[in-house]
Amino acid sequence: MTPELADSRTRAALAADNPRLARDFVGDVPAPRSAPLLQWIQLLESPSVAVSLLSMNPGMPVEPDALVAGFSRLSIADSTASSTLLPALLKRPDLAPALQTRLQRAAALGAAYARAPNAVAAFAKLPVDPSDVQAQEWRVRAALWAGDFAKALAWIDAMPASLAAQPRWRYWRARAVAAIAGTAAAAAAYAEIAGPARLLRLSCGG
């Protein structure tokens, strides 16, 4: 077992979000090479403590993927804590713009999963990649849960055409239009959605 191979298989376990397996492997990685791997394990096992430590010590080194992994876990487990720590993390001098966006995305998704009131604002600050279907869908859900139909409509209209054409998003677009402009304004959209179902019932003798 060479140090390179030990390092590689430990990183593979960490990339698979398996800190227990990574801890089994990291014993074969010599110091000081093992230090960032042990930190990554800590970020996955105790994200609240490890992320808080990094937010309070901006000069403490951390690998980008390790930081995102730990912060993502924290965002899912405790969206309030992750939102509280995010501003300090974004001020770290070692954060490139792309890494800042990854942290913002994790915080926004965590807030949306928890139906937190700050989810819409978090997504509003996030430049969403058109190919990021997960963020595209969850920001609309966050807006709908918040009753912000104008934002939901804007975000549905910003979806890629293939995603916006899915039945659920066509339906929620019609609901958003109805909430903003009245039922009459959404009548055509509702009729278009109902059309295929009506034809299916007729073909079956309904």
Residue pairs with C-beta under 8 A, 6 or more apart in sequence:
1 28
3 28
3 29
3 30
3 33
6 25
6 26
6 28
6 29
7 29
7 33
7 37
9 25
10 22
10 25
10 26
10 28
10 29
10 37
11 37
13 19
13 21
13 22
13 25
14 22
14 37
14 40
14 41
14 44
14 65
14 66
14 69
15 65
17 44
17 69
19 40
19 41
19 44
19 45
22 37
22 40
22 41
22 44
23 41
26 34
26 37
26 38
26 41
29 37
36 61
36 62
36 63
36 66
39 50
39 62
39 63
39 66
40 63
40 65
40 66
40 69
40 70
42 49
42 50
42 70
43 50
43 51
43 62
43 66
43 67
43 69
43 70
43 71
43 73
44 69
44 70
44 73
47 70
47 71
47 73
47 74
47 77
48 74
48 77
48 78
48 81
50 70
51 67
51 70
51 71
51 74
51 82
51 85
51 89
52 85
53 60
54 60
54 62
54 67
54 89
54 92
55 85
55 88
55 89
56 88
58 88
58 91
58 92
58 93
59 93
61 94
62 94
64 96
64 99
64 102
67 89
67 99
67 103
68 99
68 102
68 103
68 106
71 82
71 85
71 89
71 103
71 106
71 107
72 106
72 109
72 110
74 81
74 82
74 85
74 110
75 82
75 106
75 107
75 109
75 110
75 111
76 109
76 110
76 113
79 107
79 110
79 111
79 113
79 114
79 116
80 114
80 116
82 106
82 107
82 110
83 107
83 110
83 111
83 116
83 118
83 122
86 103
86 104
86 107
89 95
89 103
90 100
90 103
90 104
95 103
101 126
101 127
104 122
104 125
104 126
105 126
105 132
105 135
107 122
108 119
108 122
108 123
108 125
108 126
108 135
108 138
108 139
108 142
109 134
109 135
109 138
110 116
111 118
111 119
111 122
111 142
112 119
112 122
112 123
112 138
112 139
112 141
112 142
113 138
115 142
115 145
117 146
119 139
119 142
119 145
119 146
120 139
120 142
120 143
120 146
120 148
120 151
123 135
123 138
123 139
123 142
123 143
123 155
124 151
126 135
126 139
128 135
128 136
128 139
128 158
129 135
130 136
130 160
131 160
133 163
136 155
136 158
136 159
136 160
136 163
137 163
139 155
140 152
140 155
140 156
140 159
140 169
140 172
143 149
143 151
143 152
143 155
144 152
144 172
144 176
149 175
149 176
149 179
149 180
150 176
150 180
152 172
152 176
153 173
153 176
153 177
153 180
156 164
156 169
156 172
156 173
156 176
157 164
157 173
159 169
163 169
164 170
164 173
167 193
170 189
170 192
170 193
171 193
173 189
174 186
174 189
174 190
174 193
175 186
177 185
177 186
177 189
178 185
178 186
178 190
